[in-house]
Amino acid sequence: MKSLYFILGFTLLLVAAVPEDAHHTSRREAMVGSQIAARGVTDPATLRAMGTVKRHLFVPEASLADAYDDRPLPIGYGQTISQPFIVAYMTEIIHPQQDHRVLEIGAGSGYQAAILAEIVRNVYTMEVIPELGRAARERLRKLGCRNAEVRIANGYDGWPEQAPFDAIVVTAAAEYIPPPLLKQLKDGGRMVIPIGSPFLVQTLMLVEKKGAQITTTQLMPVRFVPFRGSP
Ligand SMILES: C[S@@+](CC[C@H](N)C(=O)[O-])C[C@H]1O[C@@H](n2cnc3c(N)ncnc32)[C@H](O)[C@@H]1O
């Protein structure tokens, strides 16, 4: 009997000794394998970034246990951190390269910006809700993410001082492509944006700019929070 208590006590000790971080790391690895790679994302840089950035540091305390689940999570102010697969898909589709400058509209928690910042040289992310923008800026600073800058403003106008961008990622659903963003996209650049009514299912679109020619490709149905302000 004594030895049974000993084994039980030892096992409990071992469980308690598994560091919190190791638990999150194994959940993150599972997320990359079963939610992202299994659904066809193959870009090694994207998979590496999704495996590196600690999503649990971007969600509110109350959602910590769900941080690596296959779904968006609330981040306050009626907004969400997107589903991990969608973040990975939108990252891969812009063909991110090490020397790229990328604009994101909709910083939210700062998670998508942190993923992009693992891959490209400069990330510029805009957030219209000041409280979220300030929290994202502080979170990215604390995590040592020095190549992502947060601006609190309406993303409809883009960030002309930092344009042109190799790629633009829009993470709120717009009724149409904001013309300033098209203008700020480099020749040869790619934009990914959910287009459609905020109250219905929208279509994730790939927009490619080649000289004066703009081509759009429908990618998949999605549900994003609405683009606030114009459009
Ligand atoms: C789905 S959430 C973004 C998730 C975010 N990318 C992340 O990784 O957590 C969409 C965000 O877009 C922001 N947003 C909506 N309209 C905007 C606009 N016109 N300009 C800038 N941000 C906007 C919302 O406030 C919200 O935080």
PDBQT file of the ligand as one rigid body, heavy atoms in Angstrom, charges set to zero:
ROOT
HETATM    1  C1  LIG A 301     -10.770  39.612 -37.157  1.00  0.00    +0.000 C 
HETATM    2  S1  LIG A 301     -10.135  40.965 -36.260  1.00  0.00    +0.000 S 
HETATM    3  C2  LIG A 301      -8.436  40.857 -36.631  1.00  0.00    +0.000 C 
HETATM    4  C3  LIG A 301      -7.647  39.808 -36.021  1.00  0.00    +0.000 C 
HETATM    5  C4  LIG A 301      -6.184  40.158 -36.015  1.00  0.00    +0.000 C 
HETATM    6  N1  LIG A 301      -5.612  40.205 -37.323  1.00  0.00    +0.000 N 
HETATM    7  C5  LIG A 301      -5.443  39.257 -35.074  1.00  0.00    +0.000 C 
HETATM    8  O1  LIG A 301      -4.483  38.610 -35.500  1.00  0.00    +0.000 OA
HETATM    9  O2  LIG A 301      -5.826  39.217 -33.899  1.00  0.00    +0.000 OA
HETATM   10  C6  LIG A 301     -10.468  42.401 -37.254  1.00  0.00    +0.000 C 
HETATM   11  C7  LIG A 301      -9.900  43.674 -36.715  1.00  0.00    +0.000 C 
HETATM   12  O3  LIG A 301     -10.039  44.682 -37.696  1.00  0.00    +0.000 OA
HETATM   13  C8  LIG A 301     -10.279  45.886 -37.033  1.00  0.00    +0.000 C 
HETATM   14  N2  LIG A 301     -10.837  46.831 -38.004  1.00  0.00    +0.000 N 
HETATM   15  C9  LIG A 301     -12.095  46.857 -38.515  1.00  0.00    +0.000 A 
HETATM   16  N3  LIG A 301     -12.228  47.874 -39.380  1.00  0.00    +0.000 NA
HETATM   17  C10 LIG A 301     -11.016  48.501 -39.418  1.00  0.00    +0.000 A 
HETATM   18  C11 LIG A 301     -10.544  49.651 -40.123  1.00  0.00    +0.000 A 
HETATM   19  N4  LIG A 301     -11.328  50.355 -40.946  1.00  0.00    +0.000 N 
HETATM   20  N5  LIG A 301      -9.259  50.013 -39.931  1.00  0.00    +0.000 NA
HETATM   21  C12 LIG A 301      -8.436  49.329 -39.075  1.00  0.00    +0.000 A 
HETATM   22  N6  LIG A 301      -8.861  48.247 -38.373  1.00  0.00    +0.000 NA
HETATM   23  C13 LIG A 301     -10.132  47.833 -38.554  1.00  0.00    +0.000 A 
HETATM   24  C14 LIG A 301     -11.222  45.494 -35.927  1.00  0.00    +0.000 C 
HETATM   25  O4  LIG A 301     -11.299  46.476 -34.928  1.00  0.00    +0.000 OA
HETATM   26  C15 LIG A 301     -10.617  44.178 -35.459  1.00  0.00    +0.000 C 
HETATM   27  O5  LIG A 301      -9.710  44.370 -34.424  1.00  0.00    +0.000 OA
ENDROOT
TORSDOF 0
